[in-house]
Amino acid sequence: MTTRPSEVSPDRALVFEVIGPVAKFIAAVRQAGLEWLTEAQDDGSFREEGVDEEDAEADGSTVGDTLLYVTMPTIGGLQRVLALWNRYVAGEPKPTDDGDWWSLFGYLSDLRTWSARDRVDPVSQAYVNRMLERYPDRPVRLELDLWFREASELRESAKAYVEALMDLVGGEVLDFGTIEPICYQAALVELPSAQARQLVSLHGPLANADKVMRVRPQSFYTTDPRDPIENPIDIRAIPTTLDEREPVAALLDGYPVQNHALLANRVDIEEVDVTGAMSPVTRRQHGTAMASLIIHGDLASEQAPISRLLKVVPVLAAPQGANEECTPPNKLPILMVYRAVRALVVGLDGEPLGRRVVVINHSVCDQQAPFVRGASPWAKLLDYLAHQHDLLFVVSAGNCNTLFNLDSYVASEEFENANVLERQVVILRSIENAKGTRSLLSPAEAVNALTVGAVHEDAAGDCPIGHIEPFSAGGVTNIGSGLGLGINRAIKPEVVEAGGRQLVRSQTVDGVVSIWGYEHADLGQLVAAPDPVGGSVNRQARMTGTSNAAALLTRSAIKLVDVVEAIYQEDNEDWNALRARAVILKALLVHGARWGETGTLLNEIYSGTWQRKRENISRFLGFGRHDLTQMLHANGSRITLLADDVIASDGRHEYRIPIPRDMIGNRELRRIVLTLAWSTPIDPNSVRYRGVICEIVDGDGKRKFWNGVKQTLQPHPDASRRGTLQHLVLEGNNLVSSPGSGEFTVGVQCRAQLTEFVNTEVPYALAVTLELAQPVRTTVYEDVRTRIKPIRVITNTPIRTRQRTR
């Protein structure tokens, strides 16, 4: 049993419509002795600490009628259960045999075989209606997810089936593809408007096509045009020679203006699906902007550029007749991403195009697929590629510009004239109330990726007169940034970064004030831009959004590579050759994250239990604002230790860390930060999804640490165990007078969630920072470095030690 149809067999599929919380139905299944029904479904995600039905209802996870999908062992078994259900609905007495099923039926509003109502859900119906309303006589483009069959001959016949289906309805197959590792087979089709109307009413050949699992809106990404600015800052000199080092980062985005004065000799473009001819230079906005942010940062902040070349594989085009860049209308975007990444890491017809690429910036989201619960095919692809090829995908959370209601005003004038701080509180509280409609956009839910939300901050000037800025200072996510949580309520986005300032407009309908965010030409981050008439290579523009934030985090990752490479070179090791190379960057990028003052503000604004407050803050901030300074700059009161390795299920690796002498015998504030990142294989056909879970433990395998510190205001540790990143910030000023051995133990513990991964080794990285409030007579760094021993106690698996200090 599962909540996702991709996990069932089409000829033995039953649909259970469960009334109320799924957890109660699962308990009834167990009591009836039919545990096999929920073996895949019950992963504990419905009973995590701090999760209540009110929170779950906001996510649409467990409350109300929930659809569960079951593959029956045999056709005969399916028919028998349906017969029992029909007898139950008819009010017949409980049978003497199969009576266990009778006790479950009271939890169901319906039990049926897979049908058109499952194949064409309300989201797809609404999409088709929007397309028909906008273009009544045009064909509608849709994606058909097919039942993925284990037998290769059945998969090979699927394309012919779809082509025959389109011939029957007068449609056309535009693209078709299969990605076996994620059990994905789909077609992009064009459906005549008359057939599309039949589809909405759940009639016609497509609605009843047995080999089609689901009809979905066309996956699509499109950008907004921006007006360029004439040279607001001096253009930097073009490098006379290329950096000889191989690129370690790649951009999967639009085609950049490669001869722009800010990008010339700084980008290396590789064409796979999208060519320069498909992207007129005058319209190459998004890729140019993202490349500019990665290389230069916000131009108005005048940071030094990154000298390393940036690989670019374009996946956005600018088709004739469109005003914006978009994923090519005749292609499945997921197949383009698959080919682009494969071209980089293994090559399509020869040598890989990006042999040492580790970080891939992917600030492209499916605007028709807000994340609801299960992983989208796009997210599954990123998770598979990240683990298979040791890559770190940096993904934008997605932008949500739809309006939402305010809870304290009855007229727009009242909102516009309100006290600035009071208005900010109302906006933040109202966004939290509307969180169910402002979720991440796929593939931002990918568990092995690092997802980035946008902070309301840039280096532009004051807010233009006559406009309303929703927030008075940086630290708060901008008003359009997509909100978490992720798969199985994992923390998403993990971090936030500056994404430019957005303004708000309001409207009043029947005494209800609603607002929405928008961009203004005078605000936002300054980036390179194409010239709309094609005559200049010096143009710039301002823009905002989570794409910007992801680009800036990618910039930090490239900076971090230089530091990490040097650390490993000291031991004559090639960091890029390690299985843990991507998770090392992931751990260090999050290691400096904190909620800070913004977390304190949101904690005061939000209502409910402390668990619910922290979960809702996590939706906005993840683990907090990204801060690379701790990794790049030494400090006499701080030392960061780094360990990496691979670990298998039921293994525990232990690290013994000396307590600095200056932390003993005084009451000065001390801080310990622990960050664990790992990469997991996935089972695309299981609700558990992650194959392997790792977590931070102490020497006894428990979640307790040195008693000189305690947890700060941050995500609940249990919540951080739901993804592939655990981040703990511990602070305290308790007197430590008897430290015993003078050290404490940090362990990394691993277990497989699914039996197929019991013998799978996964890479991990553990970063530990010990810090005092200020430098003292002997530096923490030198004290610990002279006492640390490269000794690790390993349970079950004899893997050699690696430890780094800086």
C-alpha positions in Angstrom: 0.0 0.0 0.0 1.2 3.5 -0.8 0.0 7.0 -1.4 1.5 7.1 -4.9 0.2 5.3 -7.9 3.6 4.7 -9.5 4.2 2.0 -6.9 1.4 -0.3 -7.9 0.8 -2.8 -10.7 -1.9 -1.6 -13.1 -3.7 -4.9 -13.5 -3.9 -5.6 -9.7 -4.4 -2.0 -8.5 -7.0 -1.1 -5.9 -7.7 2.4 -4.7 -8.6 2.9 -1.0 -10.3 6.2 -0.1 -9.5 6.5 3.6 -11.6 8.7 5.9 -9.6 10.8 8.3 -6.0 10.2 9.5 -4.1 7.5 7.7 -2.4 6.5 11.0 -5.8 5.3 12.4 -6.4 3.1 9.3 -2.8 1.7 9.6 -3.5 0.8 13.3 -6.7 -1.0 12.3 -4.8 -2.9 9.6 -2.3 -4.1 12.1 -5.0 -5.1 14.6 -6.7 -7.1 11.9 -3.5 -9.0 11.2 -3.1 -7.7 7.6 0.3 -5.9 8.1 1.3 -6.8 4.5 -1.2 -4.1 3.4 0.8 -1.3 4.9 4.3 -2.6 4.8 5.5 0.1 2.4 3.2 2.8 3.7 4.0 2.8 7.4 7.4 4.5 7.7 6.6 6.4 10.9 6.3 9.7 9.0 2.7 10.1 10.3 3.8 9.8 13.9 7.0 11.9 14.1 7.5 13.9 17.2 6.0 17.4 16.9 3.6 16.4 14.1 -0.1 16.9 14.9 -3.2 16.6 12.7 -3.6 20.3 12.3 -0.1 20.6 10.8 -0.7 17.6 8.7 -3.9 18.9 7.3 -2.1 22.1 6.2 0.1 19.9 4.1 -2.7 17.6 2.9 -0.8 14.7 4.3 -3.0 12.7 6.7 -6.4 14.4 7.4 -9.5 14.1 5.3 -10.1 11.5 2.5 -6.7 10.2 1.5 -6.1 8.0 -1.5 -4.0 4.9 -0.9 -3.0 2.5 -3.7 -2.6 -1.2 -3.2 -1.2 -3.9 -5.4 -3.0 -7.1 -4.6 -1.0 -10.4 -4.8 -3.3 -11.9 -7.5 -6.2 -11.0 -9.7 -8.3 -13.4 -7.8 -7.5 -11.6 -4.5 -8.5 -8.3 -6.0 -11.8 -9.6 -7.2 -12.5 -11.2 -3.8 -11.8 -7.9 -1.9 -14.1 -6.0 -4.3 -16.8 -8.5 -3.8 -16.5 -8.2 0.0 -16.7 -4.4 -0.3 -19.8 -4.6 -2.5 -21.5 -6.8 0.2 -20.4 -4.3 2.9 -21.9 -1.3 1.0 -25.1 -3.3 0.4 -25.5 -3.7 4.2 -25.1 -7.5 4.1 -24.0 -9.3 7.4 -20.4 -9.9 8.2 -19.2 -13.1 6.5 -17.7 -16.0 8.6 -14.6 -16.0 6.4 -12.6 -12.9 5.4 -14.1 -11.1 8.4 -10.9 -9.2 9.0 -11.6 -7.1 5.9 -15.0 -6.1 7.3 -13.4 -4.3 10.3 -11.3 -2.1 7.8 -14.2 -1.1 5.6 -15.5 1.3 8.2 -12.4 3.5 7.6 -13.1 3.8 3.9 -15.4 6.0 1.9 -14.8 4.0 -1.2 -12.8 1.0 -2.5 -12.4 0.5 -6.3 -10.1 -0.4 -9.1 -7.9 2.2 -10.8 -10.0 4.4 -13.1 -10.2 7.7 -15.0 -10.7 9.7 -11.8 -7.2 8.5 -10.7 -5.7 8.9 -14.1 -6.9 12.5 -14.4 -6.8 14.3 -11.1 -8.4 17.7 -10.2 -5.0 19.5 -10.7 -4.8 18.2 -14.3 -8.5 19.0 -14.9 -8.0 22.6 -13.8 -4.9 22.9 -16.0 -6.7 21.7 -19.1 -9.6 24.1 -18.3 -7.2 27.0 -18.0 -5.6 26.2 -21.3 -8.9 25.8 -23.1 -10.2 29.1 -21.6 -7.0 30.9 -22.8 -6.7 29.2 -26.2 -10.1 27.6 -27.0 -9.1 26.2 -30.4 -5.5 25.2 -29.7 -4.4 21.7 -28.9 -3.4 21.1 -25.2 0.0 19.7 -24.3 0.1 17.1 -21.6 2.4 14.6 -20.1 1.4 10.9 -19.9 3.1 9.0 -17.1 3.0 5.3 -18.1 2.9 2.3 -15.8 6.5 1.4 -15.5 6.8 -2.3 -16.3 9.7 -4.5 -15.2 9.7 -6.5 -18.5 11.8 -4.7 -21.1 9.5 -5.9 -24.0 6.5 -4.3 -22.3 8.5 -1.0 -21.9 9.6 -1.2 -25.6 6.0 -1.6 -26.8 4.8 1.4 -24.8 5.8 4.1 -27.4 3.8 2.3 -30.1 0.9 2.1 -27.7 1.0 5.9 -27.1 1.4 6.6 -30.8 -1.6 4.4 -31.6 -3.6 6.2 -28.9 -2.8 9.6 -30.4 -3.7 8.4 -33.8 -7.1 7.4 -32.4 -7.8 10.8 -30.9 -6.1 12.9 -33.6 -3.2 14.0 -31.4 0.5 13.9 -31.7 3.5 12.5 -29.7 6.0 15.2 -29.3 8.5 13.5 -27.1 8.9 10.1 -25.4 11.5 8.7 -23.0 12.4 6.1 -20.4 14.8 6.5 -17.4 15.0 3.0 -15.9 16.9 3.8 -12.7 13.9 5.9 -11.5 11.2 3.7 -13.0 10.1 6.5 -15.3 8.4 6.3 -18.7 6.5 9.2 -20.1 5.3 10.9 -23.3 4.7 14.5 -24.1 1.6 14.7 -26.3 -0.6 17.3 -28.0 -4.3 16.7 -27.6 -7.0 18.3 -29.8 -9.2 20.7 -27.9 -12.3 18.5 -28.4 -10.5 15.5 -26.9 -9.2 17.7 -24.1 -12.7 18.7 -23.1 -13.7 15.0 -23.0 -10.7 14.4 -20.8 -11.8 17.0 -18.3 -15.2 15.2 -18.0 -13.3 11.9 -17.5 -14.5 10.5 -20.8 -12.8 9.5 -24.0 -10.0 7.1 -25.0 -7.2 8.9 -23.1 -9.2 9.1 -19.8 -9.7 5.3 -20.0 -6.3 4.3 -21.4 -5.4 1.4 -19.1 -1.6 1.6 -19.9 -1.5 5.3 -18.9 -1.0 5.7 -15.2 -1.6 9.5 -14.9 -2.2 12.5 -17.1 -0.2 15.6 -15.9 0.2 19.2 -17.0 3.2 19.8 -19.2 6.3 20.3 -17.1 7.3 23.8 -17.9 9.6 26.6 -16.8 9.4 30.1 -18.0 11.1 33.4 -17.1 10.0 37.0 -16.8 11.5 39.5 -19.2 13.5 42.3 -17.5 14.5 45.8 -18.6 18.3 46.3 -18.9 20.1 49.2 -17.3 22.9 51.2 -18.9 26.2 50.6 -17.0 25.2 51.4 -13.4 28.6 50.3 -12.3 32.0 50.1 -14.0 32.5 46.9 -16.1 35.3 44.7 -14.9 38.2 43.8 -17.1 37.8 40.7 -19.3 40.4 38.1 -18.3 43.1 37.9 -21.0 43.6 34.1 -20.4 41.4 31.3 -19.3 41.8 29.8 -15.8 43.7 26.6 -16.4 42.0 24.6 -13.7 39.2 22.4 -14.7 35.7 23.6 -13.8 34.1 22.2 -10.7 30.7 23.8 -11.1 28.1 23.7 -13.9 25.0 25.7 -14.6 21.9 24.0 -16.1 19.9 27.0 -17.1 19.4 29.4 -20.1 22.0 30.1 -22.8 24.2 33.0 -21.5 25.6 35.9 -23.6 29.1 34.4 -23.6 30.8 37.5 -25.0 29.2 39.8 -22.4 31.9 41.9 -20.8 31.2 40.3 -17.5 31.2 36.7 -18.8 33.8 36.6 -21.6 36.5 34.1 -20.9 34.7 33.1 -17.7 32.1 30.6 -19.1 32.5 27.4 -21.1 29.3 26.4 -22.9 28.4 22.9 -23.9 25.5 22.3 -26.2 23.5 19.1 -25.7 19.8 19.8 -26.5 19.7 23.5 -26.7 21.8 25.3 -29.2 22.7 29.0 -29.7 20.4 29.1 -32.7 17.4 28.3 -30.4 18.3 31.2 -28.1 18.6 34.6 -29.8 21.3 36.7 -28.0 18.8 39.5 -27.3 16.7 37.2 -25.1 19.3 35.3 -23.2 18.3 36.7 -19.8 18.1 34.0 -17.2 21.3 32.1 -18.0 23.2 35.3 -18.3 21.9 36.5 -14.9 22.6 33.2 -13.2 26.2 33.0 -14.6 26.8 36.6 -13.5 25.6 35.9 -10.0 27.7 32.8 -9.7 30.9 34.5 -11.0 30.5 38.1 -9.6 27.7 38.0 -6.9 25.5 41.0 -6.7 27.4 43.5 -8.9 26.3 46.3 -6.6 28.1 44.8 -3.7 31.4 44.9 -5.6 32.8 41.5 -4.7 35.8 39.9 -6.3 34.9 37.6 -9.2 35.5 33.9 -9.2 38.4 33.1 -11.6 37.5 29.5 -12.2 35.6 28.7 -15.4 31.9 27.9 -15.1 30.5 25.1 -17.3 27.1 25.9 -18.8 24.8 23.3 -20.4 21.7 25.3 -21.6 18.3 23.7 -21.0 16.2 26.8 -21.7 15.5 28.2 -25.1 13.7 31.3 -26.5 11.3 30.0 -29.2 9.9 32.2 -31.9 6.7 33.8 -30.8 7.5 33.7 -27.1 8.4 36.7 -25.0 10.5 34.7 -22.5 12.9 31.9 -22.2 11.4 28.5 -21.4 12.1 24.8 -21.5 11.6 23.8 -25.2 7.9 23.2 -25.7 8.4 20.0 -27.7 10.7 18.3 -25.2 10.2 16.6 -21.8 12.5 18.7 -19.5 13.4 15.7 -17.3 15.0 14.0 -20.3 17.0 17.1 -21.2 18.3 17.3 -17.6 19.2 13.6 -17.7 21.1 14.0 -20.9 22.8 17.2 -19.7 24.1 15.6 -16.5 25.2 12.4 -18.3 27.1 14.5 -20.8 29.0 16.2 -18.0 29.9 13.2 -15.9 30.2 10.3 -18.3 29.8 11.7 -21.8 27.2 10.9 -24.4 29.5 9.7 -27.2 33.0 9.9 -25.6 34.8 11.8 -22.9 32.8 13.5 -20.1 32.4 17.2 -20.8 32.9 18.2 -17.1 35.2 15.6 -15.7 35.7 17.3 -12.3 32.3 19.0 -12.0 30.8 18.4 -8.5 28.4 21.2 -8.0 25.5 21.7 -10.5 23.3 24.8 -10.2 19.7 24.0 -11.3 17.6 27.1 -10.7 14.8 25.8 -12.9 11.5 24.6 -11.4 8.3 23.1 -12.8 5.8 25.8 -12.5 2.9 23.4 -13.0 4.1 21.1 -10.2 4.0 22.5 -6.6 5.3 19.9 -4.2 2.5 18.2 -2.3 3.8 14.9 -0.8 5.6 12.4 -3.0 8.8 13.0 -5.0 8.2 14.1 -8.6 10.0 12.3 -11.4 12.3 15.4 -11.7 13.3 15.2 -8.0 13.8 11.4 -8.3 16.2 12.0 -11.2 18.3 14.5 -9.3 18.4 12.2 -6.2 19.5 9.3 -8.4 22.2 11.3 -10.3 23.5 12.9 -7.1 24.1 9.6 -5.4 25.2 7.7 -8.4 27.8 10.3 -9.5 28.7 12.0 -6.2 27.2 15.4 -7.2 25.7 18.3 -5.3 22.7 19.8 -7.0 22.0 23.3 -5.7 18.3 23.8 -6.4 16.1 26.9 -6.0 13.0 26.6 -3.8 10.8 28.1 -6.4 8.8 31.4 -6.5 5.2 31.8 -5.5 3.6 35.1 -6.7 0.0 34.3 -6.1 -2.0 36.5 -3.7 -2.9 35.5 -0.1 -5.2 37.0 2.5 -4.2 39.2 5.4 -5.8 38.5 8.8 -6.0 42.0 10.3 -7.1 44.5 7.8 -10.5 45.3 6.1 -9.3 47.8 3.5 -6.2 48.3 1.4 -5.8 51.9 2.7 -5.6 50.5 6.3 -2.9 48.1 5.2 -0.9 50.7 3.3 -1.0 53.2 6.2 -0.3 50.7 9.0 2.8 50.9 11.2 5.7 49.4 9.4 6.6 46.9 12.1 3.0 45.9 12.8 2.4 45.4 9.0 5.5 43.2 8.9 4.1 41.0 11.7 0.7 40.7 10.0 2.4 39.7 6.7 4.6 37.0 8.3 1.7 35.6 10.2 -0.6 35.6 7.1 2.1 33.8 5.0 2.3 31.2 7.7 -1.5 30.8 7.6 -1.3 30.4 3.8 1.6 28.0 3.8 -0.5 25.1 2.3 -0.8 27.1 -1.0 2.8 28.4 -1.2 4.8 25.2 -1.3 8.1 24.4 -3.0 8.1 23.8 -6.7 9.5 20.5 -8.0 12.3 19.4 -8.1 13.1 21.4 -4.9 11.9 18.4 -2.8 14.9 16.3 -3.9 16.5 14.8 -0.7 20.1 14.6 -2.0 20.0 18.2 -3.3 20.6 21.4 -1.4 17.5 23.5 -1.7 17.8 27.3 -1.2 15.2 29.9 -0.3 15.4 33.6 -0.9 16.0 36.3 1.7 14.6 39.8 1.3 18.0 41.5 0.8 20.1 43.2 -1.9 22.6 46.0 -2.3 20.1 48.4 -4.1 19.0 51.7 -2.7 16.0 52.8 -0.7 12.5 51.6 -1.6 11.0 53.9 -4.3 8.5 56.5 -3.0 4.9 55.4 -3.3 5.6 51.7 -3.0 5.3 49.3 -0.1 8.2 47.2 1.1 6.9 44.3 3.1 9.9 43.9 5.4 12.2 46.5 6.9 15.4 44.5 7.0 17.1 41.4 5.7 16.9 38.0 7.3 13.2 37.4 6.5 12.6 35.3 3.4 11.3 37.4 0.5 7.6 37.4 -0.1 7.7 35.0 -3.0 10.0 32.3 -1.7 8.5 28.8 -1.8 8.0 27.2 1.6 8.8 23.7 2.9 8.5 21.1 4.1 9.8 18.3 1.8 9.3 14.6 1.4 8.1 12.8 4.5 8.2 16.3 6.2 12.0 16.7 5.7 13.4 20.2 6.3 13.2 22.1 3.0 14.7 24.5 2.0 17.8 23.6 4.0 19.3 27.1 3.8 18.3 30.6 2.7 20.4 33.2 0.9 19.9 36.8 -0.4 17.4 36.8 -3.2 16.6 40.5 -3.7 13.9 42.7 -2.3 10.3 42.4 -3.6 7.5 44.9 -3.1 3.8 44.2 -2.5 0.5 45.4 -3.9 -2.9 44.9 -2.3 -6.6 44.6 -3.2 -9.8 44.4 -1.1 -12.7 42.2 -1.9 -15.7 41.9 0.5 -13.7 43.3 3.4 -10.8 40.9 2.8 -7.4 42.4 2.0 -5.1 40.3 -0.2 -1.5 41.0 -1.2 1.0 39.7 -3.7 4.7 40.3 -4.4 6.2 41.9 -7.5 9.6 43.1 -8.8 10.6 46.8 -9.2 13.3 47.9 -11.7 15.1 49.9 -8.9 15.4 47.0 -6.5 16.9 43.5 -6.7 20.3 42.2 -7.3 22.4 43.6 -10.1 23.3 41.1 -12.8 24.7 41.0 -16.4 21.9 41.2 -19.0 21.5 41.0 -22.8 20.9 44.1 -24.9 17.4 43.9 -26.3 18.6 45.4 -29.6 21.9 43.5 -29.6 24.3 46.3 -29.8 25.9 46.3 -26.4 27.8 43.7 -24.3 27.8 45.9 -21.1 24.1 45.9 -20.1 22.9 45.0 -16.6 19.6 44.5 -15.0 18.0 43.9 -11.5 16.2 40.8 -10.6 15.0 38.8 -7.6 13.9 35.3 -6.6 15.1 32.0 -5.3 17.1 31.4 -8.5 19.3 34.3 -7.4 19.7 32.8 -3.9 20.7 29.4 -5.4 23.2 31.0 -7.7 24.9 32.8 -4.8 25.1 29.6 -2.8 26.7 27.9 -5.8 29.2 30.8 -5.8 30.0 30.0 -2.2 30.4 26.3 -3.1 33.0 27.2 -5.7 34.9 29.3 -3.1 34.7 26.4 -0.7 36.2 24.0 -3.2 39.5 26.0 -3.1 39.7 25.6 0.7 38.8 21.9 0.7 41.2 21.0 -2.1 44.0 22.6 -0.2 43.1 20.7 3.0 43.2 17.4 1.2 46.3 18.2 -0.8 48.2 18.5 2.5 47.7 14.8 2.9 48.5 14.2 -0.8 44.8 13.3 -1.5 42.6 14.4 -4.4 39.4 15.6 -2.8 37.6 15.4 -6.2 38.2 11.7 -6.3 36.5 11.0 -3.0 33.0 9.4 -2.9 32.3 12.0 -0.1 33.3 15.0 -2.2 29.7 16.3 -2.7 28.5 15.8 0.9 31.7 17.4 2.2 30.6 20.6 0.4 27.0 20.1 1.5 27.9 19.8 5.2 30.3 22.8 5.1 27.8 25.0 3.2 25.2 24.5 6.0 27.6 24.4 8.9 27.5 28.1 9.5 23.7 28.4 9.2 21.7 29.9 12.1 18.1 31.1 12.6 19.4 34.2 14.4 17.2 37.1 15.2 14.7 36.2 12.4 14.1 32.8 14.2 13.4 34.7 17.4 11.0 37.0 15.7 9.1 34.2 14.0 9.0 32.3 17.3 7.2 35.2 18.9 4.8 35.7 16.1 3.7 32.1 15.5 1.2 30.3 17.8 0.9 26.7 18.9 3.2 24.2 20.6 7.0 24.8 20.6 7.3 21.8 18.2 4.8 23.3 15.8 6.5 26.7 16.0 9.8 25.3 15.1 8.4 23.3 12.2 6.8 26.4 10.8 10.0 28.4 11.1 11.8 25.6 9.3 9.4 26.0 6.4 10.7 29.6 5.9 14.3 29.4 7.0 15.3 25.7 6.9 18.4 25.5 9.1 19.0 29.2 8.6 21.0 31.8 6.7 24.0 30.5 4.9 27.3 31.9 6.2 30.6 30.9 4.7 32.8 33.2 6.8 33.4 30.5 9.4 34.8 28.2 6.8 37.0 30.8 5.0 38.4 32.8 7.9 40.4 31.6 10.9 39.6 32.6 14.4 41.6 32.0 17.6 38.4 31.1 19.5 37.2 28.5 17.0 38.3 25.3 15.4 36.4 23.2 12.8 37.1 19.5 12.5 36.1 17.6 9.3 35.7 13.9 8.9 34.5 12.0 5.8 34.1 8.3 5.0 31.6 5.7 3.7 29.4 3.7 6.0 27.1 0.7 5.7 23.9 -0.2 7.6 24.3 -1.0 11.3 27.7 0.7 11.3 28.7 3.3 13.8 31.8 5.5 13.4 33.0 7.3 16.5 35.2 10.4 16.7 36.8 11.4 20.0 37.2 15.2 20.2 39.2 16.9 22.9 37.5 19.6 24.9 39.6 22.8 24.7 41.2 23.6 28.0 39.8 27.1 27.8 36.2 25.6 27.8 36.9 24.0 31.2 36.7 25.9 34.5 34.9 29.0 33.3 31.4 30.1 32.6 32.0 31.9 29.3 29.5 31.1 26.5 30.7 28.1 24.5 29.2 26.6 21.3 29.4 23.3 19.6 28.1 23.0 16.0 27.6 19.5 14.5 26.6 19.0 10.9 26.2 15.7 9.2 25.5 15.3 5.5 25.2 12.0 3.6 24.0 10.8 0.2 21.3 8.1 0.0 20.2 5.8 -2.7 16.5 6.0 -3.4 13.7 3.5 -4.1 11.5 5.4 -6.5 8.7 2.9 -5.8 8.5 3.1 -2.0 7.0 5.6 0.3 10.1 5.4 2.5 12.0 6.7 -0.6 15.4 7.1 1.2 17.3 3.8 1.2 19.6 4.8 4.1 19.4 7.0 7.1 22.4 8.4 9.0 22.3 10.4 12.3 24.6 12.0 14.8 24.9 10.1 18.1 27.1 10.1 21.2 29.4 7.4 22.4 26.5 5.3 23.6 24.6 5.6 20.4 22.2 8.1 22.0 21.3 11.6 21.0 23.0 13.3 24.0 26.2 15.3 24.1 28.5 17.1 26.4 26.5 18.6 29.3 28.3 21.9 29.0 25.9 22.9 26.2 22.3 22.5 25.2 20.2 23.0 22.0 19.5 26.5 20.8 16.4 27.8 19.0 16.6 25.6 15.8 14.8 22.8 14.0 13.9 19.9 16.3 16.6 17.2 15.9 14.0 14.6 15.0 12.9 16.8 12.1 16.5 17.1 10.8 16.7 13.3 10.6 14.0 13.1 7.9 16.3 14.3 5.1 20.0 13.8 4.4 21.3 16.6 6.5 21.5 17.0 10.3 22.6 20.3 11.8 22.8 20.9 15.6 23.8 24.1 17.3 24.5 23.6 21.0 25.3 26.5 23.4 25.8 27.0 27.1 27.9 28.5 29.9 27.6 25.8 32.5 30.7 25.3 34.5 32.7 22.3 33.3 35.0 21.4 36.2 35.3 17.6 35.8 35.7 16.7 32.1 36.8 13.1 32.8 38.9 12.0 29.8 39.0 15.6 28.6 37.1 14.7 25.4 33.7 13.9 24.1 32.6 11.4 21.5 30.6 12.1 18.3 29.3 9.2 16.4 27.8 8.7 12.9 25.3 5.9 12.9 23.7 4.3 9.8 20.8 2.0 9.1 19.0 0.9 6.0 15.3 1.7 5.6 14.8 -1.0 3.0 16.4 -4.5 2.8 17.8 -4.0 -0.6 20.2 -1.4 0.8 21.5 -3.3 3.8 24.9 -3.9 2.2 25.1 -0.5 0.5 27.8 1.9 1.6 27.0 5.6 1.5 29.3 8.6 1.7 29.0 11.0 4.6 30.8 14.1 5.9 30.8 15.3 9.5 31.8 18.9 10.5 32.3 19.8 14.1 33.1 23.3 15.4 34.2 24.1 18.9 33.9 27.8 19.7 34.3 30.2 22.6 32.6 33.6 22.6 36.0 35.4 22.2 39.7 34.6 21.9 41.4 33.7 25.1 44.9 33.2 26.3 45.6 30.1 24.2 43.8 29.7 21.0 41.2 26.9 20.8 42.7 25.9 17.4 46.2 25.2 18.6 45.0 23.6 21.8 42.8 21.0 20.1 45.1 20.5 17.1 48.0 19.4 19.4 45.8 17.0 21.4 43.6 15.5 18.7 44.3 11.9 17.7 43.4 10.4 14.4 41.6 7.5 16.2 38.1 6.4 15.6 36.3 3.5 17.1 34.5 1.6 14.3 31.6 -0.8 14.9 31.2 -3.6 12.4 33.1 -2.1 9.4 36.9 -1.6 9.5 37.2 1.6 7.5 40.4 3.7 7.9 40.2 7.1 9.6 40.2 10.4 8.0 40.1 13.7 10.0 40.9 17.2 9.1 41.4 20.3 11.3 41.6 23.9 10.3 
